[in-house]
């Protein structure tokens, strides 16, 4: 049908990382075709050609937040 390949995902987060805000920002930057959510969960549709750009975008947005979790002890 001539359309570029796409994928969809449903995502879950952890306390302290607003995943919905990250996804909405990626939509605003036109990295994602569509997406949305809230602090603890999100969904998205992405074009295959944007996978690397999305990976870099998320890594840059969450770099400080995820390193803080590395030193927090857990009972789970």
Order of alpha helices (4+ residues) and beta strands (2+ residues): beta-alpha-beta-beta-alpha
